[in-house]
Amino acid sequence: MNDKPDFVPATVRTEPVQQRSAERITSLLDAAAELIDKNGIDGLTTSDVATRSGSSVGVVYRYFPNIQSLLRALASRNMEKFTARIFGGMSDEPAHWMDGMDVAIDGYVELLRTEPGFRALGFGDVIDKRFVQPDMSNNSVLAREFTALFTRKYGLTPSDELAFDFEIIVEIADSILHRAFLYDPKGDERFIAKLREIVRDYMGKHA
């Protein structure tokens, strides 16, 4: 089974048709993520990104016309990393779909703990609830992917109710995990454990 996300991340101004260009874009995004951890989103500048990545300001503008487009690309990469992590985590295991929900929570928590810039930017919600795709909220994008994955892999019956419930759970998880990491960079385990409990209680009706 090819459990591959349908999500397509936002593009940059110049498409990375060569490996060197792709590596340069990765370097720019990595630098931006590290600077966000250091100075916050509001403190991010193109000149700082250029300096930290060992590039020129002109190179930054070649791919990203402004800070907003750079942040959008970074948020899209965050979304891509998360979906790739959960799809990869469910390639063979777990066998039961409710355990698969734990895989999704684990993947998000791990990014919050380890991915530079993720705690501050995430999928761009702090800037715009529709930061990744203009016609759909970031959480709606996630809910759509969860619905597609769980119906395909675990044989859940597709329905509007299932899709809506996944969106509800994504909204709940977003709020609880934000609180879990608000004061603790490793995450308050009480909130994480309570989220798992809520997910199982709420989604259990689809078992």
Residue pairs with C-beta under 8 A, 6 or more apart in sequence:
1 152
1 153
3 87
3 90
3 91
3 149
3 152
3 153
4 87
5 80
5 83
5 84
5 87
5 145
5 149
6 144
6 145
6 148
7 79
7 80
7 83
7 141
7 145
9 73
9 76
9 77
9 79
9 80
9 132
10 72
10 73
10 75
10 76
10 132
11 73
12 25
12 63
12 64
12 69
12 73
13 62
13 63
13 64
13 65
13 69
14 21
14 62
14 63
15 21
16 22
16 24
16 25
24 53
24 55
24 59
24 63
25 63
25 73
27 53
27 54
27 55
28 49
28 53
28 55
28 59
28 60
28 63
28 64
28 70
29 70
29 73
29 74
29 77
30 53
30 116
31 48
31 49
31 52
31 53
32 44
32 49
32 70
32 71
32 74
32 117
33 74
33 115
33 116
33 117
33 118
33 121
34 52
34 116
34 117
35 43
35 44
35 48
35 49
35 52
35 117
36 44
36 74
36 116
36 117
36 120
36 121
37 116
37 117
37 119
37 120
39 48
40 120
41 71
41 120
41 121
41 126
41 127
44 67
44 70
44 71
45 67
46 57
46 60
46 61
46 64
46 66
46 67
46 70
47 57
49 55
49 60
49 70
50 56
50 57
50 59
50 60
53 60
60 70
64 70
64 73
68 127
71 121
71 124
71 127
71 131
72 124
72 131
72 132
74 117
74 121
75 121
75 122
75 123
75 124
75 127
75 131
75 132
75 138
76 132
78 111
78 115
78 117
78 118
78 121
78 122
78 123
78 124
79 123
79 132
79 138
79 141
79 142
81 111
81 115
82 107
82 108
82 111
82 123
82 142
83 142
83 145
85 107
85 110
85 111
86 103
86 104
86 107
86 149
87 149
89 103
89 106
89 107
90 100
90 103
90 149
90 153
93 99
94 100
94 102
94 103
96 154
97 150
97 153
97 154
97 156
97 207
98 200
98 203
98 204
98 207
100 150
100 153
100 154
101 169
101 196
101 199
101 200
101 203
102 196
104 146
105 173
105 192
105 195
105 196
105 199
108 173
108 177
109 177
109 187
109 192
111 118
112 118
112 119
112 177
112 181
112 187
113 185
113 186
113 187
119 181
119 185
120 126
121 127
122 138
123 131
123 132
123 138
123 141
123 142
124 131
124 132
124 138
125 131
125 138
125 139
125 174
129 137
129 138
129 139
130 136
130 137
130 138
131 138
132 138
132 141
133 141
136 144
139 167
139 170
139 171
139 174
140 167
142 170
143 163
143 166
143 167
143 169
143 170
144 163
146 166
146 169
146 170
147 158
147 162
147 163
147 166
150 156
150 166
151 157
151 158
151 162
156 162
156 206
162 206
165 202
165 203
165 206
168 202
169 199
169 202
169 203
172 195
172 198
172 199
172 202
173 195
173 199
176 191
176 192
176 194
176 195
176 198
177 187
177 191
177 192
177 195
179 188
179 191
180 187
180 188
180 189
180 190
180 191
180 192
180 195
181 187
181 188
